[in-house]
């Protein structure tokens, strides 16, 4: 019997965010996989998909910031990524620590 390959399902939440544990895009941003990110956007990926975990939404930029991936932050901003308003204070704090 032949088995059909099935793509893993992404957990869509009610607000259209994606559970970050299911997302290769989230994994790329948090692990500084710049090639994956460049290919994603080069192939039509849209900016500002939100990811959910621990009961709140997160931006790709903050995923990169929290992992110290500042080259990734710059790349994501170049593709039009933004942070959520509720992430601004944490972003500013981490940016001030970087200087």
PDB file as gemmi writes it, atoms N, CA and C in Angstrom:
CRYST1    1.000    1.000    1.000  90.00  90.00  90.00 P 1                      
ATOM      1  N   UNK A   1       0.851  -1.171   0.000  1.00  0.00           N  
ATOM      2  CA  UNK A   1       0.000   0.000   0.000  1.00  0.00           C  
ATOM      3  C   UNK A   1       0.895   1.232   0.000  1.00  0.00           C  
ATOM      4  N   UNK A   2       0.623   2.177  -0.890  1.00  0.00           N  
ATOM      5  CA  UNK A   2       1.392   3.423  -0.964  1.00  0.00           C  
ATOM      6  C   UNK A   2       0.764   4.454  -0.035  1.00  0.00           C  
ATOM      7  N   UNK A   3       1.627   5.174   0.648  1.00  0.00           N  
ATOM      8  CA  UNK A   3       1.146   6.215   1.543  1.00  0.00           C  
ATOM      9  C   UNK A   3       1.363   7.573   0.912  1.00  0.00           C  
ATOM     10  N   UNK A   4       0.380   8.397   1.025  1.00  0.00           N  
ATOM     11  CA  UNK A   4       0.455   9.744   0.479  1.00  0.00           C  
ATOM     12  C   UNK A   4       1.171  10.643   1.483  1.00  0.00           C  
ATOM     13  N   UNK A   5       2.094  11.463   0.992  1.00  0.00           N  
ATOM     14  CA  UNK A   5       2.770  12.435   1.855  1.00  0.00           C  
ATOM     15  C   UNK A   5       1.806  13.579   2.141  1.00  0.00           C  
ATOM     16  N   UNK A   6       1.688  13.908   3.390  1.00  0.00           N  
ATOM     17  CA  UNK A   6       0.770  14.970   3.809  1.00  0.00           C  
ATOM     18  C   UNK A   6       1.582  16.092   4.431  1.00  0.00           C  
ATOM     19  N   UNK A   7       1.346  17.309   3.979  1.00  0.00           N  
ATOM     20  CA  UNK A   7       2.002  18.463   4.576  1.00  0.00           C  
ATOM     21  C   UNK A   7       1.484  18.637   5.995  1.00  0.00           C  
ATOM     22  N   UNK A   8       2.364  19.025   6.931  1.00  0.00           N  
ATOM     23  CA  UNK A   8       1.882  19.239   8.299  1.00  0.00           C  
ATOM     24  C   UNK A   8       0.883  20.392   8.334  1.00  0.00           C  
ATOM     25  N   UNK A   9      -0.128  20.236   9.132  1.00  0.00           N  
ATOM     26  CA  UNK A   9      -1.114  21.309   9.270  1.00  0.00           C  
ATOM     27  C   UNK A   9      -0.564  22.391  10.180  1.00  0.00           C  
ATOM     28  N   UNK A  10      -0.864  23.606   9.840  1.00  0.00           N  
ATOM     29  CA  UNK A  10      -0.495  24.740  10.676  1.00  0.00           C  
ATOM     30  C   UNK A  10      -1.712  25.082  11.512  1.00  0.00           C  
ATOM     31  N   UNK A  11      -1.518  25.214  12.812  1.00  0.00           N  
ATOM     32  CA  UNK A  11      -2.632  25.551  13.693  1.00  0.00           C  
ATOM     33  C   UNK A  11      -3.046  26.997  13.484  1.00  0.00           C  
ATOM     34  N   UNK A  12      -4.149  27.195  12.814  1.00  0.00           N  
ATOM     35  CA  UNK A  12      -4.685  28.540  12.636  1.00  0.00           C  
ATOM     36  C   UNK A  12      -5.531  28.878  13.856  1.00  0.00           C  
ATOM     37  N   UNK A  13      -5.302  30.049  14.390  1.00  0.00           N  
ATOM     38  CA  UNK A  13      -6.066  30.504  15.544  1.00  0.00           C  
ATOM     39  C   UNK A  13      -7.150  31.448  15.081  1.00  0.00           C  
ATOM     40  N   UNK A  14      -8.069  31.770  15.950  1.00  0.00           N  
ATOM     41  CA  UNK A  14      -9.233  32.560  15.561  1.00  0.00           C  
ATOM     42  C   UNK A  14      -8.875  33.935  15.009  1.00  0.00           C  
ATOM     43  N   UNK A  15      -7.743  34.487  15.391  1.00  0.00           N  
ATOM     44  CA  UNK A  15      -7.368  35.820  14.911  1.00  0.00           C  
ATOM     45  C   UNK A  15      -6.409  35.754  13.720  1.00  0.00           C  
ATOM     46  N   UNK A  16      -6.327  34.601  13.059  1.00  0.00           N  
ATOM     47  CA  UNK A  16      -5.462  34.369  11.898  1.00  0.00           C  
ATOM     48  C   UNK A  16      -3.974  34.351  12.227  1.00  0.00           C  
ATOM     49  N   UNK A  17      -3.608  34.359  13.487  1.00  0.00           N  
ATOM     50  CA  UNK A  17      -2.208  34.157  13.826  1.00  0.00           C  
ATOM     51  C   UNK A  17      -1.917  32.659  13.731  1.00  0.00           C  
ATOM     52  N   UNK A  18      -0.656  32.313  13.674  1.00  0.00           N  
ATOM     53  CA  UNK A  18      -0.237  30.924  13.558  1.00  0.00           C  
ATOM     54  C   UNK A  18       0.518  30.546  14.829  1.00  0.00           C  
ATOM     55  N   UNK A  19       0.242  29.364  15.342  1.00  0.00           N  
ATOM     56  CA  UNK A  19       0.991  28.885  16.499  1.00  0.00           C  
ATOM     57  C   UNK A  19       2.444  28.748  16.090  1.00  0.00           C  
ATOM     58  N   UNK A  20       3.344  29.430  16.807  1.00  0.00           N  
ATOM     59  CA  UNK A  20       4.724  29.500  16.337  1.00  0.00           C  
ATOM     60  C   UNK A  20       5.456  28.171  16.333  1.00  0.00           C  
ATOM     61  N   UNK A  21       5.025  27.217  17.114  1.00  0.00           N  
ATOM     62  CA  UNK A  21       5.676  25.917  17.109  1.00  0.00           C  
ATOM     63  C   UNK A  21       5.507  25.158  15.804  1.00  0.00           C  
ATOM     64  N   UNK A  22       4.541  25.571  14.987  1.00  0.00           N  
ATOM     65  CA  UNK A  22       4.261  24.907  13.718  1.00  0.00           C  
ATOM     66  C   UNK A  22       4.852  25.625  12.515  1.00  0.00           C  
ATOM     67  N   UNK A  23       5.583  26.693  12.724  1.00  0.00           N  
ATOM     68  CA  UNK A  23       5.950  27.547  11.607  1.00  0.00           C  
ATOM     69  C   UNK A  23       7.437  27.528  11.274  1.00  0.00           C  
ATOM     70  N   UNK A  24       7.794  27.078  10.079  1.00  0.00           N  
ATOM     71  CA  UNK A  24       9.187  27.175   9.653  1.00  0.00           C  
ATOM     72  C   UNK A  24       9.657  28.625   9.554  1.00  0.00           C  
ATOM     73  N   UNK A  25       8.727  29.533   9.258  1.00  0.00           N  
ATOM     74  CA  UNK A  25       9.077  30.952   9.170  1.00  0.00           C  
ATOM     75  C   UNK A  25       9.503  31.478  10.538  1.00  0.00           C  
ATOM     76  N   UNK A  26       8.763  31.136  11.571  1.00  0.00           N  
ATOM     77  CA  UNK A  26       9.119  31.530  12.939  1.00  0.00           C  
ATOM     78  C   UNK A  26      10.469  30.922  13.328  1.00  0.00           C  
ATOM     79  N   UNK A  27      10.649  29.658  13.018  1.00  0.00           N  
ATOM     80  CA  UNK A  27      11.905  28.986  13.329  1.00  0.00           C  
ATOM     81  C   UNK A  27      13.076  29.675  12.632  1.00  0.00           C  
ATOM     82  N   UNK A  28      12.886  30.061  11.380  1.00  0.00           N  
ATOM     83  CA  UNK A  28      13.952  30.750  10.632  1.00  0.00           C  
ATOM     84  C   UNK A  28      14.302  32.085  11.284  1.00  0.00           C  
ATOM     85  N   UNK A  29      13.292  32.850  11.675  1.00  0.00           N  
ATOM     86  CA  UNK A  29      13.543  34.166  12.284  1.00  0.00           C  
ATOM     87  C   UNK A  29      14.250  34.035  13.624  1.00  0.00           C  
ATOM     88  N   UNK A  30      13.873  33.045  14.394  1.00  0.00           N  
ATOM     89  CA  UNK A  30      14.458  32.911  15.731  1.00  0.00           C  
ATOM     90  C   UNK A  30      15.811  32.208  15.713  1.00  0.00           C  
ATOM     91  N   UNK A  31      16.129  31.522  14.623  1.00  0.00           N  
ATOM     92  CA  UNK A  31      17.417  30.830  14.536  1.00  0.00           C  
ATOM     93  C   UNK A  31      18.384  31.510  13.571  1.00  0.00           C  
ATOM     94  N   UNK A  32      18.012  32.697  13.112  1.00  0.00           N  
ATOM     95  CA  UNK A  32      18.868  33.523  12.249  1.00  0.00           C  
ATOM     96  C   UNK A  32      19.143  32.862  10.891  1.00  0.00           C  
ATOM     97  N   UNK A  33      18.141  32.179  10.348  1.00  0.00           N  
ATOM     98  CA  UNK A  33      18.260  31.547   9.034  1.00  0.00           C  
ATOM     99  C   UNK A  33      17.895  32.572   7.960  1.00  0.00           C  
ATOM    100  N   UNK A  34      18.849  33.437   7.639  1.00  0.00           N  
ATOM    101  CA  UNK A  34      18.615  34.517   6.690  1.00  0.00           C  
ATOM    102  C   UNK A  34      18.263  34.004   5.300  1.00  0.00           C  
ATOM    103  N   UNK A  35      18.850  32.905   4.872  1.00  0.00           N  
ATOM    104  CA  UNK A  35      18.533  32.352   3.551  1.00  0.00           C  
ATOM    105  C   UNK A  35      17.056  31.994   3.442  1.00  0.00           C  
ATOM    106  N   UNK A  36      16.520  31.368   4.484  1.00  0.00           N  
ATOM    107  CA  UNK A  36      15.098  30.995   4.463  1.00  0.00           C  
ATOM    108  C   UNK A  36      14.223  32.247   4.370  1.00  0.00           C  
ATOM    109  N   UNK A  37      14.558  33.242   5.157  1.00  0.00           N  
ATOM    110  CA  UNK A  37      13.773  34.485   5.155  1.00  0.00           C  
ATOM    111  C   UNK A  37      13.842  35.165   3.794  1.00  0.00           C  
ATOM    112  N   UNK A  38      15.038  35.282   3.224  1.00  0.00           N  
ATOM    113  CA  UNK A  38      15.173  35.913   1.904  1.00  0.00           C  
ATOM    114  C   UNK A  38      14.363  35.146   0.858  1.00  0.00           C  
ATOM    115  N   UNK A  39      14.442  33.830   0.869  1.00  0.00           N  
ATOM    116  CA  UNK A  39      13.671  33.025  -0.084  1.00  0.00           C  
ATOM    117  C   UNK A  39      12.174  33.174   0.131  1.00  0.00           C  
ATOM    118  N   UNK A  40      11.763  33.232   1.374  1.00  0.00           N  
ATOM    119  CA  UNK A  40      10.342  33.391   1.693  1.00  0.00           C  
ATOM    120  C   UNK A  40       9.785  34.661   1.039  1.00  0.00           C  
ATOM    121  N   UNK A  41      10.452  35.770   1.235  1.00  0.00           N  
ATOM    122  CA  UNK A  41       9.947  37.028   0.689  1.00  0.00           C  
ATOM    123  C   UNK A  41      10.176  37.131  -0.818  1.00  0.00           C  
ATOM    124  N   UNK A  42      11.268  36.581  -1.301  1.00  0.00           N  
ATOM    125  CA  UNK A  42      11.541  36.589  -2.740  1.00  0.00           C  
ATOM    126  C   UNK A  42      10.461  35.807  -3.498  1.00  0.00           C  
ATOM    127  N   UNK A  43       9.909  34.801  -2.856  1.00  0.00           N  
ATOM    128  CA  UNK A  43       8.886  33.965  -3.477  1.00  0.00           C  
ATOM    129  C   UNK A  43       7.460  34.392  -3.125  1.00  0.00           C  
ATOM    130  N   UNK A  44       7.297  35.651  -2.733  1.00  0.00           N  
ATOM    131  CA  UNK A  44       5.955  36.196  -2.541  1.00  0.00           C  
ATOM    132  C   UNK A  44       5.423  36.200  -1.127  1.00  0.00           C  
ATOM    133  N   UNK A  45       6.236  35.859  -0.146  1.00  0.00           N  
ATOM    134  CA  UNK A  45       5.773  35.905   1.240  1.00  0.00           C  
ATOM    135  C   UNK A  45       5.377  37.318   1.640  1.00  0.00           C  
ATOM    136  N   UNK A  46       4.306  37.435   2.355  1.00  0.00           N  
ATOM    137  CA  UNK A  46       3.792  38.735   2.797  1.00  0.00           C  
ATOM    138  C   UNK A  46       4.289  39.041   4.208  1.00  0.00           C  
ATOM    139  N   UNK A  47       4.602  40.309   4.469  1.00  0.00           N  
ATOM    140  CA  UNK A  47       5.071  40.680   5.809  1.00  0.00           C  
ATOM    141  C   UNK A  47       3.941  40.718   6.833  1.00  0.00           C  
ATOM    142  N   UNK A  48       4.357  40.676   8.065  1.00  0.00           N  
ATOM    143  CA  UNK A  48       3.503  40.909   9.229  1.00  0.00           C  
ATOM    144  C   UNK A  48       2.510  39.803   9.546  1.00  0.00           C  
ATOM    145  N   UNK A  49       2.868  38.569   9.246  1.00  0.00           N  
ATOM    146  CA  UNK A  49       2.117  37.431   9.774  1.00  0.00           C  
ATOM    147  C   UNK A  49       2.391  37.401  11.272  1.00  0.00           C  
ATOM    148  N   UNK A  50       1.401  37.190  12.074  1.00  0.00           N  
ATOM    149  CA  UNK A  50       1.581  37.149  13.523  1.00  0.00           C  
ATOM    150  C   UNK A  50       1.566  35.712  14.003  1.00  0.00           C  
ATOM    151  N   UNK A  51       2.318  35.469  15.045  1.00  0.00           N  
ATOM    152  CA  UNK A  51       2.498  34.123  15.573  1.00  0.00           C  
ATOM    153  C   UNK A  51       2.060  34.097  17.022  1.00  0.00           C  
ATOM    154  N   UNK A  52       1.379  33.033  17.401  1.00  0.00           N  
ATOM    155  CA  UNK A  52       0.821  32.952  18.740  1.00  0.00           C  
ATOM    156  C   UNK A  52       1.540  31.890  19.551  1.00  0.00           C  
ATOM    157  N   UNK A  53       1.816  32.248  20.788  1.00  0.00           N  
ATOM    158  CA  UNK A  53       2.386  31.313  21.742  1.00  0.00           C  
ATOM    159  C   UNK A  53       2.299  31.911  23.127  1.00  0.00           C  
ATOM    160  N   UNK A  54       2.109  31.089  24.105  1.00  0.00           N  
ATOM    161  CA  UNK A  54       2.001  31.539  25.493  1.00  0.00           C  
ATOM    162  C   UNK A  54       0.848  32.525  25.667  1.00  0.00           C  
ATOM    163  N   UNK A  55      -0.184  32.387  24.840  1.00  0.00           N  
ATOM    164  CA  UNK A  55      -1.391  33.185  25.000  1.00  0.00           C  
ATOM    165  C   UNK A  55      -1.374  34.565  24.387  1.00  0.00           C  
ATOM    166  N   UNK A  56      -0.296  34.922  23.695  1.00  0.00           N  
ATOM    167  CA  UNK A  56      -0.239  36.245  23.061  1.00  0.00           C  
ATOM    168  C   UNK A  56       0.343  36.141  21.655  1.00  0.00           C  
ATOM    169  N   UNK A  57       0.135  37.179  20.874  1.00  0.00           N  
ATOM    170  CA  UNK A  57       0.698  37.235  19.535  1.00  0.00           C  
ATOM    171  C   UNK A  57       2.093  37.843  19.573  1.00  0.00           C  
ATOM    172  N   UNK A  58       2.906  37.457  18.597  1.00  0.00           N  
ATOM    173  CA  UNK A  58       4.291  37.914  18.501  1.00  0.00           C  
ATOM    174  C   UNK A  58       4.612  38.233  17.045  1.00  0.00           C  
ATOM    175  N   UNK A  59       5.491  39.204  16.849  1.00  0.00           N  
ATOM    176  CA  UNK A  59       5.981  39.510  15.506  1.00  0.00           C  
ATOM    177  C   UNK A  59       7.266  38.733  15.262  1.00  0.00           C  
ATOM    178  N   UNK A  60       7.590  38.538  13.982  1.00  0.00           N  
ATOM    179  CA  UNK A  60       8.863  37.900  13.647  1.00  0.00           C  
ATOM    180  C   UNK A  60      10.030  38.701  14.186  1.00  0.00           C  
ATOM    181  N   UNK A  61       9.917  40.023  14.130  1.00  0.00           N  
ATOM    182  CA  UNK A  61      11.014  40.869  14.618  1.00  0.00           C  
ATOM    183  C   UNK A  61      11.295  40.583  16.085  1.00  0.00           C  
ATOM    184  N   UNK A  62      10.271  40.502  16.899  1.00  0.00           N  
ATOM    185  CA  UNK A  62      10.511  40.255  18.319  1.00  0.00           C  
ATOM    186  C   UNK A  62      11.025  38.837  18.553  1.00  0.00           C  
ATOM    187  N   UNK A  63      10.644  37.890  17.721  1.00  0.00           N  
ATOM    188  CA  UNK A  63      11.235  36.561  17.821  1.00  0.00           C  
ATOM    189  C   UNK A  63      12.737  36.624  17.604  1.00  0.00           C  
ATOM    190  N   UNK A  64      13.147  37.431  16.630  1.00  0.00           N  
ATOM    191  CA  UNK A  64      14.576  37.602  16.355  1.00  0.00           C  
ATOM    192  C   UNK A  64      15.261  38.372  17.478  1.00  0.00           C  
ATOM    193  N   UNK A  65      14.628  39.437  17.960  1.00  0.00           N  
ATOM    194  CA  UNK A  65      15.205  40.251  19.041  1.00  0.00           C  
ATOM    195  C   UNK A  65      15.443  39.399  20.278  1.00  0.00           C  
ATOM    196  N   UNK A  66      14.467  38.628  20.650  1.00  0.00           N  
ATOM    197  CA  UNK A  66      14.559  37.816  21.870  1.00  0.00           C  
ATOM    198  C   UNK A  66      15.649  36.751  21.781  1.00  0.00           C  
ATOM    199  N   UNK A  67      16.101  36.482  20.571  1.00  0.00           N  
ATOM    200  CA  UNK A  67      17.175  35.513  20.381  1.00  0.00           C  
ATOM    201  C   UNK A  67      18.485  36.182  19.990  1.00  0.00           C  
ATOM    202  N   UNK A  68      18.526  37.509  20.070  1.00  0.00           N  
ATOM    203  CA  UNK A  68      19.754  38.247  19.797  1.00  0.00           C  
ATOM    204  C   UNK A  68      20.172  38.255  18.342  1.00  0.00           C  
ATOM    205  N   UNK A  69      19.227  38.047  17.445  1.00  0.00           N  
ATOM    206  CA  UNK A  69      19.517  37.967  16.012  1.00  0.00           C  
ATOM    207  C   UNK A  69      19.289  39.317  15.329  1.00  0.00           C  
ATOM    208  N   UNK A  70      20.196  40.250  15.552  1.00  0.00           N  
ATOM    209  CA  UNK A  70      19.999  41.616  15.054  1.00  0.00           C  
ATOM    210  C   UNK A  70      20.179  41.721  13.549  1.00  0.00           C  
ATOM    211  N   UNK A  71      20.969  40.849  12.934  1.00  0.00           N  
ATOM    212  CA  UNK A  71      21.030  40.835  11.466  1.00  0.00           C  
ATOM    213  C   UNK A  71      19.672  40.447  10.895  1.00  0.00           C  
ATOM    214  N   UNK A  72      19.005  39.523  11.562  1.00  0.00           N  
ATOM    215  CA  UNK A  72      17.666  39.113  11.142  1.00  0.00           C  
ATOM    216  C   UNK A  72      16.681  40.260  11.304  1.00  0.00           C  
ATOM    217  N   UNK A  73      16.788  41.002  12.401  1.00  0.00           N  
ATOM    218  CA  UNK A  73      15.904  42.152  12.610  1.00  0.00           C  
ATOM    219  C   UNK A  73      16.037  43.119  11.442  1.00  0.00           C  
ATOM    220  N   UNK A  74      17.262  43.432  11.058  1.00  0.00           N  
ATOM    221  CA  UNK A  74      17.487  44.348   9.943  1.00  0.00           C  
ATOM    222  C   UNK A  74      16.895  43.800   8.648  1.00  0.00           C  
ATOM    223  N   UNK A  75      17.090  42.505   8.396  1.00  0.00           N  
ATOM    224  CA  UNK A  75      16.542  41.899   7.182  1.00  0.00           C  
ATOM    225  C   UNK A  75      15.014  41.958   7.186  1.00  0.00           C  
ATOM    226  N   UNK A  76      14.405  41.615   8.308  1.00  0.00           N  
ATOM    227  CA  UNK A  76      12.943  41.622   8.400  1.00  0.00           C  
ATOM    228  C   UNK A  76      12.382  43.026   8.191  1.00  0.00           C  
ATOM    229  N   UNK A  77      13.019  44.007   8.783  1.00  0.00           N  
ATOM    230  CA  UNK A  77      12.565  45.393   8.578  1.00  0.00           C  
ATOM    231  C   UNK A  77      12.653  45.765   7.101  1.00  0.00           C  
ATOM    232  N   UNK A  78      13.705  45.292   6.426  1.00  0.00           N  
ATOM    233  CA  UNK A  78      13.865  45.562   5.009  1.00  0.00           C  
ATOM    234  C   UNK A  78      12.743  44.981   4.155  1.00  0.00           C  
ATOM    235  N   UNK A  79      12.099  43.951   4.645  1.00  0.00           N  
ATOM    236  CA  UNK A  79      10.962  43.351   3.937  1.00  0.00           C  
ATOM    237  C   UNK A  79       9.621  43.898   4.415  1.00  0.00           C  
ATOM    238  N   UNK A  80       9.652  44.915   5.259  1.00  0.00           N  
ATOM    239  CA  UNK A  80       8.410  45.553   5.694  1.00  0.00           C  
ATOM    240  C   UNK A  80       7.815  45.006   6.964  1.00  0.00           C  
ATOM    241  N   UNK A  81       8.536  44.133   7.649  1.00  0.00           N  
ATOM    242  CA  UNK A  81       8.029  43.611   8.921  1.00  0.00           C  
ATOM    243  C   UNK A  81       7.978  44.725   9.961  1.00  0.00           C  
ATOM    244  N   UNK A  82       6.998  44.642  10.830  1.00  0.00           N  
ATOM    245  CA  UNK A  82       6.847  45.592  11.935  1.00  0.00           C  
ATOM    246  C   UNK A  82       6.594  44.816  13.225  1.00  0.00           C  
ATOM    247  N   UNK A  83       6.711  45.512  14.327  1.00  0.00           N  
ATOM    248  CA  UNK A  83       6.377  44.902  15.614  1.00  0.00           C  
ATOM    249  C   UNK A  83       4.958  45.303  15.993  1.00  0.00           C  
ATOM    250  N   UNK A  84       4.427  44.609  16.957  1.00  0.00           N  
ATOM    251  CA  UNK A  84       3.113  44.945  17.496  1.00  0.00           C  
ATOM    252  C   UNK A  84       3.252  46.100  18.487  1.00  0.00           C  
ATOM    253  N   UNK A  85       2.233  46.936  18.626  1.00  0.00           N  
ATOM    254  CA  UNK A  85       2.326  48.048  19.584  1.00  0.00           C  
ATOM    255  C   UNK A  85       2.700  47.588  20.989  1.00  0.00           C  
ATOM    256  N   UNK A  86       2.187  46.457  21.404  1.00  0.00           N  
ATOM    257  CA  UNK A  86       2.475  45.970  22.760  1.00  0.00           C  
ATOM    258  C   UNK A  86       3.903  45.444  22.902  1.00  0.00           C  
ATOM    259  N   UNK A  87       4.636  45.339  21.809  1.00  0.00           N  
ATOM    260  CA  UNK A  87       6.029  44.912  21.857  1.00  0.00           C  
ATOM    261  C   UNK A  87       7.010  46.082  21.890  1.00  0.00           C  
ATOM    262  N   UNK A  88       6.510  47.284  21.699  1.00  0.00           N  
ATOM    263  CA  UNK A  88       7.383  48.457  21.552  1.00  0.00           C  
ATOM    264  C   UNK A  88       8.301  48.676  22.752  1.00  0.00           C  
ATOM    265  N   UNK A  89       7.760  48.592  23.945  1.00  0.00           N  
ATOM    266  CA  UNK A  89       8.562  48.837  25.144  1.00  0.00           C  
ATOM    267  C   UNK A  89       9.708  47.822  25.265  1.00  0.00           C  
ATOM    268  N   UNK A  90       9.399  46.561  25.047  1.00  0.00           N  
ATOM    269  CA  UNK A  90      10.432  45.525  25.111  1.00  0.00           C  
ATOM    270  C   UNK A  90      11.469  45.729  24.000  1.00  0.00           C  
ATOM    271  N   UNK A  91      11.005  46.078  22.808  1.00  0.00           N  
ATOM    272  CA  UNK A  91      11.919  46.321  21.689  1.00  0.00           C  
ATOM    273  C   UNK A  91      12.882  47.463  22.029  1.00  0.00           C  
ATOM    274  N   UNK A  92      12.333  48.564  22.538  1.00  0.00           N  
ATOM    275  CA  UNK A  92      13.164  49.724  22.887  1.00  0.00           C  
ATOM    276  C   UNK A  92      14.198  49.358  23.956  1.00  0.00           C  
ATOM    277  N   UNK A  93      13.778  48.574  24.937  1.00  0.00           N  
ATOM    278  CA  UNK A  93      14.699  48.149  25.998  1.00  0.00           C  
ATOM    279  C   UNK A  93      15.835  47.304  25.417  1.00  0.00           C  
ATOM    280  N   UNK A  94      15.488  46.330  24.595  1.00  0.00           N  
ATOM    281  CA  UNK A  94      16.527  45.462  24.002  1.00  0.00           C  
ATOM    282  C   UNK A  94      17.441  46.254  23.069  1.00  0.00           C  
ATOM    283  N   UNK A  95      16.879  47.200  22.354  1.00  0.00           N  
ATOM    284  CA  UNK A  95      17.691  48.047  21.469  1.00  0.00           C  
ATOM    285  C   UNK A  95      18.666  48.892  22.275  1.00  0.00           C  
ATOM    286  N   UNK A  96      18.213  49.415  23.415  1.00  0.00           N  
ATOM    287  CA  UNK A  96      19.108  50.236  24.255  1.00  0.00           C  
ATOM    288  C   UNK A  96      20.232  49.393  24.851  1.00  0.00           C  
ATOM    289  N   UNK A  97      19.984  48.138  25.116  1.00  0.00           N  
ATOM    290  CA  UNK A  97      21.023  47.233  25.637  1.00  0.00           C  
ATOM    291  C   UNK A  97      22.060  46.906  24.574  1.00  0.00           C  
ATOM    292  N   UNK A  98      21.639  46.982  23.336  1.00  0.00           N  
ATOM    293  CA  UNK A  98      22.527  46.654  22.207  1.00  0.00           C  
ATOM    294  C   UNK A  98      23.548  47.745  21.966  1.00  0.00           C  
ATOM    295  N   UNK A  99      23.207  48.967  22.292  1.00  0.00           N  
ATOM    296  CA  UNK A  99      24.082  50.116  22.010  1.00  0.00           C  
ATOM    297  C   UNK A  99      25.259  50.191  22.950  1.00  0.00           C  
TER     298      UNK A  99                                                      
END                                                                             
